[in-house]
Protein backbone atom coordinates (compact mmCIF):
# COMPACT_ATOMS: atom_id res chain seq x y z
CA UNK A 1 0.00 0.00 0.00
CA UNK A 2 1.21 3.48 -0.83
CA UNK A 3 2.50 5.70 1.97
CA UNK A 4 1.88 9.42 2.35
CA UNK A 5 3.39 12.08 4.57
CA UNK A 6 1.26 12.92 7.63
CA UNK A 7 1.75 15.70 10.15
CA UNK A 8 0.79 14.85 13.72
CA UNK A 9 0.17 17.29 16.54
CA UNK A 10 -0.56 15.59 19.86
CA UNK A 11 -1.49 18.79 21.79
CA UNK A 12 -3.84 19.90 18.97
CA UNK A 13 -5.21 16.35 18.43
CA UNK A 14 -4.60 16.41 14.68
CA UNK A 15 -3.24 14.05 12.06
CA UNK A 16 -3.38 15.53 8.58
CA UNK A 17 -1.76 15.14 5.20
CA UNK A 18 -1.94 18.90 4.61
CA UNK A 19 -0.65 20.89 7.58
CA UNK A 20 -1.03 24.32 6.01
CA UNK A 21 -0.18 26.82 8.73
CA UNK A 22 -1.06 24.43 11.57
CA UNK A 23 1.73 23.45 13.95
CA UNK A 24 2.77 19.81 14.13
CA UNK A 25 5.06 17.77 16.37
CA UNK A 26 5.84 14.77 14.17
CA UNK A 27 6.13 14.20 10.43
CA UNK A 28 5.62 10.56 9.50
CA UNK A 29 5.25 8.55 6.36
CA UNK A 30 2.19 6.34 6.87
CA UNK A 31 -0.32 4.29 4.98
CA UNK A 32 -3.77 5.95 5.04
CA UNK A 33 -5.36 3.26 7.24
CA UNK A 34 -2.66 3.80 9.88
CA UNK A 35 -3.28 7.56 9.82
CA UNK A 36 -6.97 6.86 10.47
CA UNK A 37 -6.01 5.09 13.71
CA UNK A 38 -4.40 8.32 14.91
CA UNK A 39 -7.48 10.29 13.85
CA UNK A 40 -9.81 7.92 15.72
CA UNK A 41 -7.72 8.09 18.88
CA UNK A 42 -7.66 11.89 18.70
CA UNK A 43 -11.45 11.99 18.21
CA UNK A 44 -11.88 9.68 21.19
CA UNK A 45 -9.72 11.91 23.39
CA UNK A 46 -11.68 14.97 22.29
CA UNK A 47 -14.98 13.29 23.25
CA UNK A 48 -13.61 12.19 26.62
CA UNK A 49 -12.23 15.65 27.36
CA UNK A 50 -15.58 17.21 26.52
CA UNK A 51 -17.29 14.85 28.97
CA UNK A 52 -14.56 15.54 31.49
CA UNK A 53 -15.21 19.28 31.34
CA UNK A 54 -18.46 18.76 33.28
CA UNK A 55 -16.74 16.55 35.85
CA UNK A 56 -14.01 19.13 36.38
CA UNK A 57 -16.55 21.33 38.14
CA UNK A 58 -17.10 18.69 40.84
CA UNK A 59 -14.27 19.24 43.33
CA UNK A 60 -15.02 16.15 45.39
CA UNK A 61 -13.66 13.75 42.73
CA UNK A 62 -9.84 13.84 42.71
CA UNK A 63 -8.01 13.50 39.38
CA UNK A 64 -6.44 10.15 40.23
CA UNK A 65 -9.84 8.63 41.06
CA UNK A 66 -11.62 9.81 37.91
CA UNK A 67 -12.04 7.01 35.38
CA UNK A 68 -12.30 9.44 32.43
CA UNK A 69 -8.81 10.73 33.16
CA UNK A 70 -7.45 7.18 33.14
CA UNK A 71 -9.09 6.61 29.75
CA UNK A 72 -7.57 9.80 28.35
CA UNK A 73 -4.12 8.91 29.71
CA UNK A 74 -4.41 5.42 28.20
CA UNK A 75 -5.20 6.84 24.75
CA UNK A 76 -2.27 9.24 24.92
CA UNK A 77 -0.01 6.28 25.71
CA UNK A 78 -1.45 4.45 22.69
CA UNK A 79 -0.74 7.46 20.49
CA UNK A 80 2.87 7.70 21.63
CA UNK A 81 3.29 3.94 21.19
CA UNK A 82 2.16 4.33 17.56
CA UNK A 83 4.44 7.33 17.09
CA UNK A 84 7.30 5.21 18.43
CA UNK A 85 6.40 2.31 16.15
CA UNK A 86 6.08 4.30 12.93
CA UNK A 87 8.56 7.10 13.60
CA UNK A 88 12.14 7.46 12.49
CA UNK A 89 15.11 6.84 14.79
CA UNK A 90 15.08 10.38 16.17
CA UNK A 91 11.36 10.12 16.96
CA UNK A 92 11.81 6.76 18.65
CA UNK A 93 14.61 8.15 20.78
CA UNK A 94 12.41 11.11 21.80
CA UNK A 95 9.50 8.86 22.83
CA UNK A 96 11.81 6.50 24.73
CA UNK A 97 12.91 9.43 26.93
CA UNK A 98 9.34 10.09 28.04
CA UNK A 99 8.66 9.12 31.67
CA UNK A 100 5.79 6.70 30.92
CA UNK A 101 7.62 4.77 28.20
CA UNK A 102 8.64 1.30 29.24
C-alpha positions, 0 to 999 in steps of 0.5 A: 500500500502506498504511503503518504506524509502525515503531520501529527500534533498531539497537543492539537489532536490532529493528524493531517496530510496537509498541515497548512499553517497548523503546527505539528510535532511529528512528520511521519510517512504512513499508509492511510489506514494507519493515519486513520487510527491516529485520527480515531484516537484523537477523536476519542480523546476529544470526546472524553475531554468534553465529557470531562469538562463537566466533571471538572466542576465537581471538586469532590472527585480527585483526578487520580480517582476519575475514570475518564482521566485514566481513559484519556491517559491510556489513549495518549499512551497508545498514540505515543506507542504508535508514534514510536512504532512508525517514527524514524530513529530520532522520533523513537529516541524522543519517545523513549525518553518520556517518563511513561515509556517502558 
